[in-house]
Amino acid sequence: MIRFDDRVAIVTGAGAGLGRSHALGLAARGAQVVVNDLGDAQSVVAEIEAAGGAAMAHSADVSDADQVADMIAQAMDRWGRIDILINNAGILRDKTFAKMTLDDFRKVVDVHLMGSANCCHAVWPVMRAQGYGRIVLTSSGSGLYGNFGQSNYGAAKAAMVGLMNVLHLEGARDNIRVNTLAPTAATQMTENLLPEAALALLQPETITPGVLYLVSEDGPSRTILSAGAGTFAQTRIFETQGYMLEGDITPEAVAKNWHAITDATGQEELQDAFAQTRKYALRAAKAKGVTLDW
């Protein structure tokens, strides 16, 4: 059974919706939880304590690094460790790109991307010193696949995957595992975007079990877990084998060989940016008869 006894977890944006569900789920399985929200974090703390759990509230604006640092300091003062960070806080400022102000674009990026970076950066030295950490970043189908009127939100949510990829590599030696959740749920942010019948099915509680697995001791790392209405799926990024242009490296040659370039046969996951570089350099070396010790 997955338990979190003696583990300390921080959940941002936990006053309602997905964050509240994650916080309650962690507490029900033994975690001590920092409930972060600009709104009503205290009511979630009260729910946890009424059920016999331990929790504290903190109203840090995740886009403010100083406020985040204070949250981490208070958690350390109270419990002496931080094992789990779930970056869930978010806002919407939806408009088409043509009508959107850059202030609204920047605000959404500040909360989703910089807010996640601030929280990760603050807990990183704690988790490294412990030799243990579990982090979840929250992406979205809007970031993975796009959604009309959400250029700011989509850009910020796509960035979660890039942040995960690097933190996974840098955290591996210290047993810090980093994953990304891409949920679709009935929350305050989606209540006006989805039909009532769909909202009834897409409750946050149908997503939290996947998050609890991601932050468990034996959970994976570098996984994009997509979830909604009780369905869980892994989203993966692949690169085709590609086609090497020899001699005639021109736009016309790219157009002529587009079918071969985009052929999905033999596509593969690449583990880091240098894996891509090696792939291209080794292929060119072989074609030119160059010995490349790589």
N, C-alpha and C positions, 0 to 999 in steps of 0.2 A: 504494500500500500504506500502511495506517495504521501509523505508527511513533511512538515517544515518546522518541527519542534526545534527550539533554540536558534532558529534562523530569524534574521531581521530583514524585512522587506520595505522598500519605498515604492509607493504607487502614486504617480502624478496624475492630476485631473481625476481624483478618486471620489469627488463629492457626489457624483451621479453616474449613470450609464455604465459603460464598460469598466471604467476605473473603479467605481463602487463595487461592481461584481467581482473584479479581480481581488480587491482588498478583502472583501468578505470571504472569498474562496480561500485565500491564503490564511486568513485568521482561523477559519474553520478547521484547517489542517495543522494548526499549531504555531504559525508564524506570528511574530510581533511586528505590527504594521505601522508605518508612517503614512498617514492619509493626507496627501497633499491636494489642496484645491484653493482657488481664489474665492470659491463660494462656500457651501456648507459642508466642510470637512468634518466638523464636530459631530454632526448627526450620524455619520458613518462610524466614527469612533464610538459613539454611544451604542450603536447596534452591535459592534464587535464586543464591547465590554459587557453588554447585557447578555451576550451569549457565552460569557466566561473568558473571552480573549483579552489580549493586551494590544493597545494602540495609542497613538498620539496624533494630534492634528498639527499641520503646518500650512500656512497660507502663502508660501513662496510663489512668486511669479517666476516660472521656470526660465523665462527669457532674461532674467536678472541674475547674473552670476553671483553677486553678493548675497542675495536672498537664498539662492540655492546652497551656497556655502554655509549659511546659518542653519539651514535645514539639516544638512549632513552633520554639522557640529552638534546640534541638539540630539540627533539620533545616536551619535557616538557617546555623548554624555550620558544618555539614558541606558543604552544597551551595550555599548562597547564594540559593536561590529555592524557591518551592513553586508548582507549576503546576496540580496536580490534587488534589482532596480527594474521597474516596469515603467517605461516612458509612454504615457498615455495622454497627457495633457494636449489639448488642441482647440483651435478656433476655426471658423469659416468666415470668409469675406468674398462670397461668390459673385462674380460678374464676368462677362466676356472680356477677353484680353483688351479689346479695343476700348471698352468703357472703364476698365479697372484703373485706379490710381496706383502709382508705384508705392505710395504709403501703405495701401491695403496689401499689395504684393509683399512688401517687406515685413509687415506685421505678421502675416501668416508664416513666412519663412522664419522669422525670429522665434515664434512660439514653437513651431514643430521641429525645425532643424536646430536652431541655436539652443532652444530649450532642452532638447535631447542631448546635444553636445555638452551643455553646461552641466547637466546632471551626471552624464557619464564621466566627464572630466573630474567632477568633484568626488565621485565614489571610486574612481580608478586607483588612486594610491592606497585606499583602504583595502580594496579587493586584492591588489597585488601583495600587500603586506600579509594578508590572511592566507594567500594561496588559494583563494576561492571566490568566485563571483558568478552570478547569473544575471544577464541583462537582456531585456526585450525592448526593441524599438518598434514603434507602431507605424506601419505604412498603410496603404490603401489601394484598392483597385484603381482609384483615380491616378495614383502615382505609377502603378504597374502597367495600366492599360489606357489611361486617359479618361477624362470626363468633361463634357462641354461646360464651360463657365468656371472651371476650376484650375486655371493655369498656375496660380500661386500655390494652392493646396497640392496639386499634382506634382509640381516641381519639388516642394518640400518633402512630400511623401516618397517620391522616387529617391531622394537623397538618403533616406533611411537604409536602403540596400547598399549603397556605397559605403556608408559609415559602418554598417555591420561587417562588410567584407574585410575592411581594414582592422577593425577592433578585434574580430575573430583571429586574424593572423597575429596581432600584437599581444593578445591576451592569452593565447594558447599555453605558453610555457608557465603561466601563473594560474592555470585552471580557471580562467575566466571564459565563460561560454556566452556567445552573443548571437541572438536570433532576432528575426523580424516577424511580426504579426501583421497580416493584411486582412482585417476584419470587415465584415459588412453587417451592421447591426442597427436596431432601433434605438436611437439615442436622441438627445436634444439637438444634435447637429444634423440628424437625418429625418426628424419627425415631419418636416414639411416637404421632404423630397420623395417620400415613398408612400404607396397606398396603404390604407389601414390594414387590409388583409395581410400584406407583406410584413408590416411592422409587427403584427401579432406573432409571426413566425420567427422573426429575426431578433429575438430577445438576447441581451448581453450574456445571460446565464448559459446560452448554448455555445458560447465562444470561450469563456473562462477556462473550462477543462483543458483546452489545448494550451493555453498560456501556462497553466500550472504544470503541465508536463514539460514545457520548454524551460522553465526555471527550476525544475527538479534536479536532484543531484546527478541523475543519470540521463538528463536531457541532452539533446543534440547541440551542435553549434553550427552557425552559418546556414541556418534553415529559414526559408521564407514559408511560414505557415499561413495559408489562406483559410478563412473560416467564416461560417455563417449558417444559422438555422440548424445546427447540429452536424453539418458537413465540414470535414477538414480535408485540405488538399495541400500538396507541396508545389509551390511555384518555383521553377528552375529557369536559369538563363543558360542558353546553349549557343555555341558558335558553329557554323557549318565548316566543313573541311576546307572550303574555299577553292579557288582556282588561281594558279600562278600564271601571270602574263609574262612571257619571255620576249624580249626584244621590243615588241610593239606595246609599250606601256603608255597608252593614250586613253582619253575618255571614250573614243570610239571602240577601242578594244574591250573596255569595261562593259559598254553597252552590248557588244556582240556576244560576250561570254556571260551575260547576266544570269542566264539559266544555270550555268555551271557554278557560278559564284554563290548563288542562293540555294543550290541543291541541298536538301536536309539529310541526305544519305551520309551516315557516319558522323553526324554532328556530335559535339562533346561539350562537357562542362570544363571550363578552365579554372584552375585553382588560384591563380593570381595573375597580375598584369604581365609579369615576365614569362609566364607560360605561353602567353600569346606571342610575345616577342621571340621567344625561342622557336615556336612553331614556324613563324615566317622566316626567320634567319636560317634555320636548318634546312628548310625547303629550298631556299635560294642557294644556299651553299651546295647542296646536293646537285641542283640543276647546273651549277657552274663548275662543278668538280673541285670545290674548295673544301679543305679539311677544316671543320669548325669543332673544336673540342669544347662542347657545351652540353 
